[in-house]
Amino acid sequence: MGKFTANHGRFLPTWALALLLTLSAGHLAAVEADGKWHHEFTEDGIAVSMMTDEGRSLPAFRGTAVVDGNMFEVLGMLDDAKKATEWMANCMENKVLKQVNEFDRIIYNRTDAPWPVSDRDVVIFVGVTADLDKREVNIKFKEITNSGPGPIDGVVRMPKLRGYYKLQAVDERHTRVTYQIDADSGGSLPDWLITRATRRLPVDTIAGLRRQLKKTMGNYEEFVKRYDPSKGGKIPDQFAKTASPAPTPAPAQP
């Protein structure tokens, strides 16, 4: 039997919690889920909400908090896909398979799950849009099946992983981060166990993002100067909110 971890009055096997801590795809965000959102809890300034509706076996979760850092510093950190293993819990691999354009890309992510649970992996398409009139950037991600490596023996390919990071500038030194996740880890785990673990995901994701921002503050100065209009930079027009959706990416080579 595994150890058990307290979770707001409930208990969850540590191995099950660890399995789902990095379904965030540490790299950005996805399709808005329909339905009504209900506040679940607030922890360390991170407000977590849950959404369920008819026809949905698993709920979606959303977390919102203000973090220390300029919006473009946060964007630069999230854009640095190879560093995701430093702050995303149990993320053992996160690599860009194909750089579609300046911001959009195809990413392979693998989550290290303690025995006896199999590791999970997924290939996602990441897209970015910016609305600088509203001072916000949206980073959406969604699973894709026509790119990346094929199934790996002993690793479960996640059938669903979609969500987004929304970055909203509060001022020059603070950013409101919203992280939404709608996932199905696949395999034989029961829905109730996935739900219990996934409700922690917004807290652990934003907390990890905060720690990484503190650690890397100043590392993305060149990125900030390139894209932050207040520093003479510019987000390319193709990523403006009014731009046409990015075309479906061609399959990437493994």
C-alpha positions in Angstrom: 0.0 0.0 0.0 1.2 3.5 -0.8 1.4 6.4 1.7 -1.6 8.6 1.8 -1.6 12.4 1.6 -4.2 14.7 3.2 -6.3 16.7 0.7 -8.7 19.1 2.4 -10.3 16.5 4.5 -10.0 13.7 1.9 -7.2 11.2 1.4 -5.5 10.3 -1.8 -2.7 7.7 -2.5 0.6 9.6 -3.0 1.3 7.7 -6.2 -2.0 8.7 -7.7 -1.5 12.4 -6.9 2.0 12.2 -8.3 0.7 10.7 -11.5 -1.5 13.7 -12.4 0.6 16.6 -11.0 2.1 17.3 -14.4 -0.8 16.9 -16.8 -0.4 20.6 -17.2 1.7 20.1 -20.2 4.0 22.9 -18.9 3.8 24.9 -21.9 0.5 26.4 -22.4 -3.3 26.2 -22.9 -6.5 25.1 -24.6 -10.2 24.9 -25.5 -12.7 26.7 -23.2 -15.0 24.2 -21.5 -18.7 24.9 -21.5 -20.8 24.6 -18.3 -21.0 26.3 -14.9 -18.0 26.9 -12.8 -18.1 26.5 -9.0 -15.5 27.6 -6.5 -13.8 24.6 -4.8 -11.2 26.1 -2.5 -8.4 28.7 -2.1 -4.9 27.9 -1.1 -1.9 30.2 -0.9 -3.8 32.8 -2.8 -4.7 30.4 -5.6 -8.5 30.2 -6.2 -9.6 26.8 -7.7 -12.9 26.2 -9.5 -14.5 23.1 -10.9 -16.8 22.7 -13.9 -19.1 19.7 -14.7 -21.9 19.3 -17.1 -24.0 16.5 -18.6 -22.2 14.1 -20.9 -18.9 14.7 -19.1 -17.3 11.9 -17.1 -14.5 14.0 -15.7 -14.7 17.6 -14.5 -12.4 20.5 -15.7 -10.5 22.6 -13.2 -9.3 26.2 -13.2 -6.9 28.1 -10.9 -6.3 31.8 -10.7 -3.7 33.8 -8.8 -1.5 36.9 -9.0 2.2 36.2 -9.4 5.3 38.4 -9.0 6.6 39.1 -12.5 6.0 41.2 -15.6 3.5 39.6 -18.0 6.3 39.1 -20.6 8.6 37.6 -18.1 5.9 35.0 -17.3 5.4 34.4 -21.0 9.1 34.0 -21.6 9.3 31.4 -18.8 6.4 29.5 -20.2 7.9 29.7 -23.7 11.1 28.0 -22.5 9.8 24.5 -23.0 13.0 22.7 -22.1 13.0 24.1 -18.6 9.5 22.6 -17.8 11.2 19.7 -16.0 12.5 22.1 -13.4 9.1 23.3 -12.2 6.4 20.9 -13.4 6.0 18.1 -10.8 7.2 14.7 -12.0 7.8 16.0 -15.6 10.6 13.8 -16.8 10.6 15.0 -20.4 9.3 18.0 -22.3 10.7 18.6 -25.8 9.7 20.6 -28.8 9.1 18.2 -31.8 8.4 21.0 -34.3 8.5 24.8 -34.1 5.5 25.7 -36.3 6.3 29.5 -36.1 7.6 32.0 -33.7 5.3 30.9 -30.8 3.3 27.9 -31.9 4.8 24.5 -31.6 4.3 20.7 -31.2 5.5 19.3 -27.9 6.0 15.9 -26.5 5.5 15.6 -22.7 6.1 12.6 -20.4 5.1 12.3 -16.8 7.1 10.1 -14.4 4.6 8.0 -12.4 5.8 6.0 -9.3 5.4 2.2 -9.5 3.0 0.5 -9.9 1.4 3.1 -12.2 2.6 3.4 -15.7 4.2 6.7 -17.0 1.9 8.9 -19.1 2.8 10.8 -22.2 1.1 13.1 -24.7 1.8 15.1 -27.8 0.2 18.6 -27.8 -0.2 21.5 -30.2 0.4 24.8 -28.5 -0.9 28.1 -29.9 -0.6 31.7 -28.7 -2.8 34.8 -29.2 -2.4 38.2 -27.7 -4.8 41.1 -27.0 -2.5 43.9 -26.0 -5.5 46.4 -25.8 -6.7 44.2 -22.9 -3.0 43.5 -21.8 -3.5 39.8 -22.0 -1.9 36.7 -23.7 -3.6 33.3 -24.1 -1.5 30.2 -24.5 -3.7 27.2 -25.6 -2.8 23.6 -25.8 -4.6 20.5 -27.1 -3.7 16.9 -27.6 -3.0 15.8 -31.2 -2.7 12.3 -32.7 -1.1 12.9 -36.1 2.4 14.0 -34.8 5.3 12.8 -32.7 6.5 9.4 -31.6 4.2 6.4 -31.6 3.1 4.6 -28.5 6.0 3.5 -26.2 5.9 0.1 -24.5 4.9 0.5 -20.8 3.8 4.1 -21.2 0.1 5.1 -21.5 -0.7 7.7 -24.2 -3.2 10.2 -22.7 -6.3 10.4 -24.9 -7.2 13.9 -23.8 -5.2 16.9 -22.5 -6.4 20.4 -23.3 -6.5 23.8 -21.5 -4.8 27.1 -21.4 -2.8 29.7 -19.5 -4.2 33.2 -19.6 -1.8 36.0 -18.6 -3.3 39.3 -17.6 -1.0 42.3 -16.7 -2.0 43.7 -13.4 0.9 46.2 -13.4 4.5 46.2 -14.5 5.6 43.8 -11.8 2.5 41.6 -11.3 0.5 39.2 -13.6 -2.8 37.4 -13.0 -2.4 33.8 -14.2 -5.3 31.6 -15.0 -4.6 28.0 -15.6 -7.3 25.6 -16.9 -7.0 21.9 -17.4 -9.4 19.4 -19.0 -7.7 15.9 -19.0 -8.2 12.2 -19.2 -5.0 10.3 -18.2 -6.2 7.1 -19.9 -5.4 3.6 -18.7 -7.4 1.8 -16.0 -7.5 4.5 -13.3 -11.1 5.1 -12.1 -12.7 8.5 -12.8 -13.1 9.3 -9.1 -9.4 8.9 -8.5 -8.5 11.1 -11.5 -10.9 13.8 -10.3 -9.4 13.9 -6.8 -5.9 14.2 -8.2 -6.8 16.7 -10.9 -8.4 19.1 -8.5 -5.0 19.7 -7.0 -3.4 20.4 -10.4 -4.1 24.2 -10.6 -2.6 24.8 -7.2 0.6 22.7 -7.9 1.0 24.2 -11.4 0.7 27.9 -10.3 2.8 27.3 -7.2 5.5 25.7 -9.4 5.3 28.6 -11.8 5.8 31.1 -8.9 8.9 29.3 -7.7 10.4 29.1 -11.2 9.7 32.8 -11.8 11.6 33.7 -8.6 14.5 31.5 -9.6 14.7 32.8 -13.2 13.9 36.4 -12.7 16.0 38.4 -15.2 16.9 35.4 -17.3 14.4 36.4 -20.0 15.4 40.0 -20.4 16.1 39.6 -24.1 12.7 37.9 -24.6 11.0 40.8 -22.8 12.7 43.5 -24.8 11.8 41.7 -28.0 8.0 41.5 -27.3 7.1 44.0 -24.6 5.8 47.2 -26.3 6.7 49.3 -23.2 10.4 48.3 -23.9 10.3 48.8 -27.6 9.2 45.3 -28.5 6.3 44.0 -30.5 4.2 40.8 -30.6 3.9 39.9 -34.3 0.6 40.7 -35.9 -0.1 37.0 -36.7 -0.6 36.4 -33.0 -3.1 39.2 -32.5 -6.5 38.1 -31.3 -8.0 39.1 -34.6 -5.6 37.0 -36.6 -6.9 33.9 -38.4 -6.5 30.7 -36.6 -3.2 28.8 -37.1 -3.6 26.1 -39.7 -3.5 22.5 -38.6 0.2 21.6 -38.3 1.7 19.0 -40.6 2.8 15.8 -38.8 6.2 16.1 -37.1 8.8 13.5 -37.4 9.5 11.4 -34.2 
